[in-house]
């Protein structure tokens, strides 16, 4: 019990520190840094036109902050992102995260409406018999997410979402909650969920 309380306390202390960094962030400096290091892959103002790369516009600032830190500190593995994040200070990361969080969210849109609609029940209600929880319980019914832990999913490129879920299932991407869920999803469920999420609008 003591360890649990200590863990929760540490989480809120860390979350408070991140929030403080974002409050004092310089979004103009964040825009300049983003344009020099991130634009080529993630598009103007975080609107990626490359389906394999995530749309970052409107993503929660605290989530973005932690994800870039993970790449910088080796907790997440991606050759390109790890190289880009090397040398960035916490303040610089906060500046970029704050800038992106202020951009207008964009909806990629579902390319296959029939496929997308087939996953609505799975996204909203899960599959209790298979131990698959509702995606909406953490990410919201419209995919808006819950800051700082659960990211915005709405309108994300289907290709990126599907590849992320498969990376969680294989263990290539680490997150105990998402790994436990993704390993229970079939490839067909992953494909249809990704299609559904790409059409969600907050």
Wavefront OBJ file of the C-alpha trace (Angstrom):
o trace
v 0.000 0.000 0.000
v 2.848 2.352 0.892
v 4.500 1.717 -2.483
v 1.219 2.424 -4.281
v 0.752 5.737 -2.457
v 4.366 6.682 -3.212
v 3.828 5.861 -6.909
v 0.663 7.977 -7.104
v 2.386 10.853 -5.289
v 5.350 10.669 -7.669
v 2.991 10.709 -10.663
v 1.257 13.880 -9.511
v 4.561 15.573 -8.671
v 5.854 14.738 -12.164
v 2.597 15.853 -13.788
v 2.774 19.125 -11.862
v 6.332 19.743 -13.039
v 5.328 19.111 -16.665
v 2.338 21.419 -16.337
v 4.582 24.165 -14.954
v 7.025 23.767 -17.849
v 4.159 24.072 -20.337
v 2.639 27.109 -18.642
v 5.959 28.940 -18.959
v 6.626 27.628 -22.473
v 7.518 29.977 -25.337
v 5.269 28.924 -28.220
v 7.010 31.258 -30.694
v 10.317 29.540 -29.926
v 8.509 26.209 -30.153
v 7.243 27.067 -33.630
v 10.738 28.009 -34.789
v 12.237 24.786 -33.417
v 9.396 22.703 -34.855
v 9.904 24.192 -38.310
v 13.608 23.436 -38.252
v 13.477 19.881 -36.864
v 9.978 18.406 -37.213
v 8.124 19.920 -40.175
v 9.585 17.632 -42.844
v 7.988 14.550 -41.263
v 4.995 15.962 -39.373
v 3.864 18.704 -41.740
v 3.025 22.385 -41.439
v 1.711 23.137 -37.928
v 1.687 19.434 -37.080
v -0.617 18.370 -39.915
v 1.194 15.351 -41.309
v 0.348 14.456 -44.902
v 2.335 11.211 -44.597
v -0.029 8.445 -43.377
v 2.786 6.629 -41.567
v 3.580 9.717 -39.464
v 1.156 10.964 -36.808
v -0.844 14.154 -36.970
v 0.366 16.203 -33.984
v -1.781 19.326 -34.334
v -4.026 19.711 -31.284
v -2.460 16.817 -29.384
v -2.336 17.251 -25.598
v 0.761 19.198 -24.583
v 1.658 17.054 -21.586
v 1.411 13.868 -23.657
v 3.657 15.304 -26.390
v 6.143 16.545 -23.793
v 6.549 13.110 -22.244
v 6.706 11.263 -25.567
v 9.588 13.395 -26.848
v 11.372 12.954 -23.518
v 10.968 9.187 -23.856
v 12.639 9.251 -27.280
v 15.415 11.534 -26.020
v 16.087 9.416 -22.934
v 15.912 6.029 -24.686
v 12.660 4.855 -23.108
v 11.015 4.727 -26.554
v 12.806 3.316 -29.578
v 12.657 4.937 -33.002
v 15.842 5.713 -34.879
v 14.564 8.931 -36.444
v 12.743 10.308 -33.409
v 15.546 9.391 -31.026
v 18.070 11.219 -33.211
v 15.834 14.292 -33.504
v 15.210 14.452 -29.751
v 18.867 14.142 -28.759
v 20.219 17.339 -27.270
v 16.830 18.933 -26.672
v 16.357 20.465 -23.238
v 13.145 20.035 -21.263
v 12.368 23.700 -21.962
v 12.768 23.226 -25.721
v 10.548 20.144 -25.642
v 7.948 22.085 -23.652
v 8.062 24.910 -26.210
v 7.357 22.558 -29.112
v 4.674 20.644 -27.192
v 2.907 23.870 -26.217
v 3.045 25.139 -29.809
v 1.555 21.933 -31.241
v -1.143 21.701 -28.584
v -2.419 25.130 -29.663
v -2.810 24.143 -33.312
v -6.206 23.262 -34.758
v -6.922 19.509 -34.623
v -7.281 17.954 -38.075
v -9.319 14.923 -39.084
v -7.640 12.577 -41.565
v -11.019 11.029 -42.424
v -11.983 7.411 -42.934
v -11.134 6.125 -46.401
v -13.389 3.067 -46.033
v -16.611 3.981 -44.256
v -17.939 0.428 -44.162
v -14.754 -0.824 -42.526
v -14.751 2.104 -40.084
v -18.375 1.575 -39.071
v -17.701 -2.097 -38.383
v -15.447 -1.075 -35.452
v -17.803 1.377 -33.758
v -19.126 -1.223 -31.299
v -15.583 -2.406 -30.517
v -14.323 1.150 -29.906
v -17.273 2.153 -27.749
v -17.968 -1.061 -25.855
v -14.983 -3.387 -26.236
v -15.419 -7.149 -26.199
v -15.962 -8.168 -22.588
v -15.842 -11.896 -23.324
v -12.338 -11.521 -24.776
v -11.118 -9.138 -22.072
v -10.925 -6.208 -24.495
v -11.992 -2.957 -22.805
v -13.714 -0.051 -24.490
v -11.282 2.333 -26.197
v -13.684 5.138 -25.317
v -13.230 4.531 -21.591
v -9.710 5.996 -21.767
v -9.666 7.972 -25.003
v -13.201 9.361 -24.885
v -16.256 8.627 -27.050
v -15.023 11.073 -29.699
v -11.338 10.205 -29.280
v -10.529 13.475 -27.510
v -8.323 11.746 -24.909
v -7.718 12.657 -21.276
v -4.671 14.776 -20.509
v -1.965 14.004 -19.467
v -2.125 10.214 -19.718
v -4.404 9.363 -22.633
v -3.694 11.008 -26.006
v -6.145 12.424 -28.503
v -6.879 9.791 -31.155
v -9.586 11.480 -33.184
v -8.804 11.861 -36.861
v -5.393 10.208 -36.669
v -4.041 8.554 -39.812
v -5.289 4.959 -39.946
v -1.879 3.679 -41.084
v -0.148 5.237 -38.076
v -2.757 3.997 -35.574
v -2.655 0.469 -36.951
v 1.154 0.337 -36.907
v 1.169 1.636 -33.319
v -1.273 -1.039 -32.149
v 0.785 -3.742 -33.851
v 3.944 -2.352 -32.236
v 2.278 -2.601 -28.816
v 1.162 -6.170 -29.579
v 4.690 -7.225 -30.571
v 6.310 -5.505 -27.594
v 8.254 -3.153 -29.858
v 6.455 -0.235 -28.231
v 6.236 -0.257 -24.437
v 3.151 0.553 -22.381
v 1.795 -2.119 -20.073
v -1.855 -1.130 -20.532
v -1.731 -0.854 -24.308
v 0.369 -4.002 -24.687
v -2.182 -6.009 -22.691
v -5.014 -4.726 -24.889
v -3.260 -4.919 -28.261
v -2.204 -8.541 -27.790
v -5.902 -9.480 -27.574
v -6.837 -7.734 -30.812
v -6.902 -9.604 -34.101
v -5.253 -8.038 -37.126
v -8.717 -7.437 -38.592
v -9.832 -5.650 -35.420
v -6.729 -3.458 -35.481
v -7.353 -2.497 -39.114
v -11.015 -1.656 -38.546
v -10.330 0.262 -35.312
v -7.701 2.360 -37.067
v -10.182 3.140 -39.841
v -12.861 4.119 -37.315
v -10.510 6.368 -35.328
v -9.384 8.180 -38.488
v -12.940 9.409 -38.989
v -13.640 10.473 -35.409
v -14.183 14.172 -34.839
v -13.899 15.692 -31.318
l 1 2 3 4 5 6 7 8 9 10 11 12 13 14 15 16 17 18 19 20 21 22 23 24 25 26 27 28 29 30 31 32 33 34 35 36 37 38 39 40 41 42 43 44 45 46 47 48 49 50 51 52 53 54 55 56 57 58 59 60 61 62 63 64 65 66 67 68 69 70 71 72 73 74 75 76 77 78 79 80 81 82 83 84 85 86 87 88 89 90 91 92 93 94 95 96 97 98 99 100 101 102 103 104 105 106 107 108 109 110 111 112 113 114 115 116 117 118 119 120 121 122 123 124 125 126 127 128 129 130 131 132 133 134 135 136 137 138 139 140 141 142 143 144 145 146 147 148 149 150 151 152 153 154 155 156 157 158 159 160 161 162 163 164 165 166 167 168 169 170 171 172 173 174 175 176 177 178 179 180 181 182 183 184 185 186 187 188 189 190 191 192 193 194 195 196 197 198 199 200 201 202
